[in-house]
């Protein structure tokens, strides 16, 4: 799931066999269809869960914004992120 700021990520995700979810464009001067309005509401309802996960990942000291990481550990950042996300996935569900 991305917001409108990630313009060129669709091709990269497609290559990885991932589906990109983003709100319908609001740049059009046309009135949105009923389906677009419903899709936008659905995406907005899921967005709070995504934001919770991002906030939870950032609670790990190593992954906090502006954390100081020894340059010798930079190579391990991807692995640390995967492990942090796996630990979060083991927690109880955030969607009831």
C-alpha angles and dihedrals in degrees: 000000000000137000125236093277094077100076104160102035096093095081093048092050092046089055088054091050092249128139117230117222118194135149116269114267117272094193092091117098090215121100110258117251121247089253091054091050091051091047091050091051092048092050091047091053091054094044094075089060092051090050090051091053092049090049090049092050089052091056089075105097093227092053100043115125110265092013115156111239123188109245090235089064098050090093089061097052095098091051092047090051092050091049092048091051091047090053090050090051089056091059122092116285117276091207114073 
